[in-house]
Amino acid sequence: MERPYVNSRAHFVRFPSRLEDLRRPYLWSDQQSYSIAKTITLARIDYENFITDFCVERQYLEDNAGLCGKDAGGVLHCLLIRQRGSHDGVLVLPDRRGYVILAAYILGTEP
């Protein structure tokens, strides 16, 4: 299990289509607490493919969906998907079939 980011909050979008859906303006009060259950690092081409179409079933999301969910305290336990060499990434709460249910874009997490 990854080290949770204590008191970390992000704005999650339900059923986003692509990265641009996550970068829209939002209210600070709409943010939710999260922790990172696992980090998945992708090659550039795989990451580009991921962020341009969140509506595709992904095996790596399906394989790790059991690590994710919302706990009794309301904290979302997510996967962090990022490109190799990048500190930015996408937090994902997938369903059991490997589809993105909730996602949030975050800047500058630790490598």
N, C-alpha and C positions, 0 to 999 in steps of 0.2 A: 504494500500500500504506500502511495506517495505521501510526502509530508503535506498535510493540509495547510492552505494559506489561511491563517487565523484572521477572522473579521474581513475576509475578502468578499466583495460584492460586485456583481455585474448585471447588466441588462440582458435578459434572455428573451429571445424571440421564438414564438411557437411556430413550428413548421416553416422555417425559412427556405428560400429557394437557392440563394447564393450569398456570398459575402456582403454584397452591398445592402442586403436586407438587415444586416446586423450593425451597420454603421450609420443608421438614421438617428436623428435627434430623439431624445427620450427624457422623461422626468427622472431626476435623481431618486425620487421616492419609489420608482418602479424597479429598482435594482433588487436582486435576491442574493442571499448568502450562498457561497459555494465552497466546496473543497475539491481537490483534484485526486481522483482515485487512481489514475494512471495517465502517463504521458505517452503519446504515440507520435514518433518522429517519422516524417515521410520525406522521400526524395522530392526535389522541386517539381517534377512533372506530375507526381501523384498528388502533391499538395494543391497544385494549380487545378488539377482535375476535381479534387474535393471541393475547393472553395467556389468553383464555377457551377456546381450542381449538387446541392445538398439532398436532392430528391431521389438519389440513386442508392440502392442497397449496397452497403460496404461490408465486406467480410470482417475487417478489423473492428468495426463497430459491433457487429453481431457477436464476435468472439469475446468482447469485453463488456457487453451490456449488463451482465450479472454483477459487475462492480458498481453500477450506477443506480441512482434512485434518490428519493427525497426522504430524509430521516424525520423522526418525530419532532425535532426542533425546527424543521423547515429548511434545513441546509440541503442544497442539491449536490450530490456526489457525482462528478462528471469526469469525462475523458478530456484531456487537453490534446488537441491535434495541432501539430505545428510542422513547419518546414525545417529540415536539417539546417542548422546554423542560424536560425532565427529565434528571437526571444518573444515574438508575438505569436498568437495562436487563437484557435477557436475552441471554446468549451462546448462540449456536446453531451446531451442526455439522449442516448439512443433507445429505441425500442428493441425487443428481443430478436427482431428480424434484420437489424442493421440499418434502420432508417433514422434520420435525425428528427427528434421530437422537439427539443429545445436546443438553442445554440446562442452563444455570446462571443463577441470578439474581444480579446484582451490584449493589452500592450505590455511588453517588457517583463515577462515572467522569467524566473531563473532558468538557466539551461539545464 
